[in-house]
């Protein structure tokens, strides 16, 4: 199968490739407990999900200096990596979709606000690091999500055209970033529901990549036929 020139798939990592949001929620609660902060799933999705750590520190711990706030968030990430080391599970249908994309010669990138150590842990844990031609870390750019720069950088590294590419996200912040970069964005319902994802700008929401509507959107946008996952 000959791929459409400039076509690409770009994936967020947390909550999109792997359902890691419960692990992040637990890690945040452990790290923020000494500061009297406690999060449930709803507050997590509203105030933390998808944001860069520097923004979380400023929002949740305004009484600390930037350095002190980031030390708390660094501790949170260490807790997350400890939890994730034995508890990483792919979103349903992911491997079949990656197989289809590889067979079709479609370029792929991972685009995240997570620290590089977290991103590499998840990709390695799922055994899919080699699937991606680029890994974009928001904190290593001038702007992270919700700014479009991370997705624009992913497109640049792949030599891809936003008009014939698709992004996958699970957070309001990530959808804002991807759509601002001109990408049709599919929302994964790992934390937010259909109405919330569509309100954020997703063209479709799904519980997993095995939803036939996901392949329909990919095929229509990338202008390439894809067979159904096995």
C-alpha positions as CSV (number, residue, x, y, z in Angstrom):
1,X,0.0,0.0,0.0
2,X,1.4,3.4,-1.0
3,X,1.0,6.0,1.8
4,X,-0.3,9.5,1.0
5,X,2.6,11.9,1.1
6,X,2.5,14.0,4.2
7,X,0.0,11.8,6.0
8,X,0.7,11.1,9.7
9,X,-0.7,9.9,13.0
10,X,0.3,11.8,16.1
11,X,-0.5,10.4,19.6
12,X,-0.5,11.9,23.1
13,X,0.9,9.3,25.5
14,X,-0.8,9.4,29.0
15,X,-4.4,8.3,28.7
16,X,-4.1,7.9,25.0
17,X,-1.5,5.2,24.3
18,X,-1.8,3.8,27.9
19,X,-4.5,4.3,30.4
20,X,-2.2,5.9,33.0
21,X,-4.6,8.5,34.5
22,X,-5.4,6.5,37.6
23,X,-1.7,6.2,38.3
24,X,-1.2,9.9,37.9
25,X,-4.1,10.6,40.2
26,X,-2.6,8.5,42.9
27,X,0.8,10.1,42.5
28,X,-0.6,13.6,42.6
29,X,-2.5,12.8,45.8
30,X,0.5,11.4,47.5
31,X,2.7,14.4,46.5
32,X,0.1,17.0,47.3
33,X,-1.2,15.5,50.6
34,X,1.2,17.5,52.7
35,X,-0.3,20.7,51.2
36,X,-3.8,19.7,52.0
37,X,-4.7,19.0,48.4
38,X,-6.8,16.0,47.4
39,X,-8.1,15.2,44.0
40,X,-10.9,13.0,42.7
41,X,-11.3,12.0,39.1
42,X,-13.4,15.0,38.3
43,X,-11.1,17.5,39.8
44,X,-8.1,15.8,38.2
45,X,-9.6,16.1,34.8
46,X,-10.5,19.7,35.3
47,X,-7.3,21.0,37.0
48,X,-4.4,18.7,36.2
49,X,-5.0,16.5,33.2
50,X,-2.7,17.3,30.3
51,X,-1.1,20.4,31.8
52,X,2.6,20.9,32.0
53,X,4.1,20.5,35.5
54,X,5.3,24.1,35.6
55,X,1.6,25.2,35.1
56,X,0.3,22.7,37.7
57,X,2.8,24.0,40.3
58,X,1.8,27.6,39.8
59,X,-1.9,26.7,39.9
60,X,-2.0,24.3,42.9
61,X,1.0,25.5,45.0
62,X,1.0,29.3,44.5
63,X,2.6,29.8,47.9
64,X,5.8,28.0,46.9
65,X,8.6,29.4,44.8
66,X,8.9,28.1,41.3
67,X,11.8,25.9,42.4
68,X,10.0,24.5,45.4
69,X,6.9,23.9,43.3
70,X,8.8,21.9,40.7
71,X,10.5,19.9,43.5
72,X,7.1,18.7,44.6
73,X,6.1,17.9,41.0
74,X,9.5,16.1,40.5
75,X,8.6,13.9,43.5
76,X,5.1,13.3,42.0
77,X,6.7,12.1,38.8
78,X,9.1,9.7,40.7
79,X,6.1,8.2,42.5
80,X,4.3,7.8,39.1
81,X,7.2,6.0,37.6
82,X,7.4,3.7,40.6
83,X,3.7,2.9,40.1
84,X,3.9,2.6,36.3
85,X,6.8,0.3,36.3
86,X,4.5,-2.7,36.8
87,X,1.1,-1.3,35.8
88,X,1.1,0.0,32.2
89,X,-1.7,-1.2,30.0
90,X,-2.3,-0.2,26.4
91,X,-5.6,1.4,25.4
92,X,-7.7,-1.3,23.6
93,X,-6.9,-1.7,19.9
94,X,-3.7,0.2,20.0
95,X,-1.4,-2.5,18.8
96,X,-3.7,-3.4,15.9
97,X,-3.8,0.2,14.7
98,X,0.0,0.6,14.9
99,X,0.3,-2.6,12.8
100,X,-2.0,-1.2,10.2
101,X,-0.2,2.2,10.2
102,X,3.2,0.5,9.8
103,X,1.9,-1.7,7.0
104,X,0.5,1.4,5.2
105,X,3.8,3.3,5.7
106,X,2.1,6.0,7.7
107,X,4.6,8.2,9.8
108,X,3.8,8.4,13.5
109,X,4.9,10.6,16.4
110,X,4.3,10.7,20.1
111,X,3.6,14.2,21.4
112,X,3.3,14.8,25.2
113,X,3.6,17.3,28.1
114,X,5.0,14.5,30.2
115,X,8.7,14.5,31.3
116,X,10.9,12.6,29.0
117,X,11.6,9.9,31.6
118,X,7.9,9.2,31.9
119,X,7.4,9.2,28.2
120,X,10.2,6.8,27.6
121,X,9.1,4.5,30.5
122,X,5.6,4.2,29.0
123,X,6.8,3.7,25.4
124,X,9.4,1.1,26.5
125,X,6.9,-0.6,28.8
126,X,4.4,-1.0,26.0
127,X,7.2,-2.1,23.7
128,X,6.4,0.5,21.0
129,X,9.3,3.0,21.1
130,X,10.4,1.8,17.7
131,X,7.0,2.6,16.2
132,X,7.5,6.3,16.4
133,X,9.7,8.4,14.1
134,X,9.6,11.3,16.6
135,X,9.0,11.9,20.3
136,X,8.1,15.5,21.2
137,X,8.4,16.6,24.8
138,X,6.4,19.8,25.6
139,X,8.8,20.9,28.4
140,X,11.7,20.9,25.9
141,X,10.0,23.5,23.7
142,X,9.3,27.1,24.2
143,X,5.6,26.2,24.8
144,X,3.9,23.1,25.9
145,X,0.3,22.1,25.4
146,X,-2.3,23.8,25.1
147,X,-0.1,25.8,22.8
148,X,0.0,24.3,19.3
149,X,3.8,24.2,19.2
150,X,4.2,20.6,20.3
151,X,2.0,19.3,17.5
152,X,3.5,21.7,15.0
153,X,6.9,20.3,16.0
154,X,5.7,16.8,15.6
155,X,4.4,17.6,12.1
156,X,7.7,19.3,11.2
157,X,9.8,16.3,12.4
158,X,7.7,13.9,10.3
159,X,7.5,16.2,7.3
160,X,3.7,15.9,7.6
161,X,0.7,18.0,6.5
162,X,-1.8,18.7,9.2
163,X,-4.7,18.7,6.7
164,X,-4.1,15.0,6.0
165,X,-3.0,13.9,9.5
166,X,-4.9,12.8,12.7
167,X,-4.1,13.4,16.3
168,X,-5.2,11.3,19.3
169,X,-5.8,12.9,22.7
170,X,-7.6,12.4,26.0
171,X,-7.5,15.8,27.6
172,X,-8.9,19.3,27.0
173,X,-5.4,20.7,27.0
174,X,-4.2,18.2,24.4
175,X,-7.2,18.6,22.1
176,X,-6.7,22.4,22.2
177,X,-3.1,22.0,21.2
178,X,-3.8,19.5,18.4
179,X,-6.7,21.4,16.9
180,X,-4.9,24.7,17.0
181,X,-2.2,23.0,15.0
182,X,-4.8,22.2,12.4
183,X,-5.2,18.5,13.2
184,X,-8.4,16.5,13.1
185,X,-8.4,15.1,16.7
186,X,-10.0,11.9,18.0
187,X,-10.6,11.9,21.8
188,X,-10.1,8.7,23.9
189,X,-12.6,8.3,26.6
190,X,-10.1,7.3,29.3
191,X,-11.1,10.2,31.6
192,X,-13.5,12.5,29.8
193,X,-16.8,11.5,28.2
194,X,-18.0,12.0,24.7
195,X,-19.7,15.4,25.4
196,X,-16.6,16.8,27.1
197,X,-14.2,15.6,24.4
198,X,-16.4,17.0,21.6
199,X,-16.9,20.3,23.4
200,X,-13.1,20.5,23.6
201,X,-12.9,20.1,19.8
202,X,-12.6,16.4,19.1
203,X,-14.2,15.3,15.9
204,X,-15.0,11.9,17.4
205,X,-14.6,10.1,20.7
206,X,-14.0,6.4,21.3
207,X,-13.3,4.0,24.1
208,X,-10.4,2.5,22.1
209,X,-8.8,2.3,18.7
210,X,-10.8,-0.8,17.9
211,X,-13.9,1.4,17.3
212,X,-14.7,1.1,13.5
213,X,-15.4,4.9,13.4
214,X,-11.8,5.5,14.3
215,X,-10.6,3.8,11.1
216,X,-13.2,5.7,9.1
217,X,-11.9,9.1,10.3
218,X,-8.3,8.0,9.7
219,X,-9.0,6.7,6.2
220,X,-11.0,9.8,5.2
221,X,-8.5,12.3,6.6
222,X,-5.3,10.5,5.4
223,X,-7.0,9.6,2.1
224,X,-5.8,6.1,2.3
225,X,-7.9,2.9,2.8
226,X,-7.2,0.9,6.0
227,X,-8.4,-2.6,6.7
228,X,-10.1,-3.4,10.0
229,X,-7.9,-4.4,12.9
230,X,-7.6,-8.2,13.5
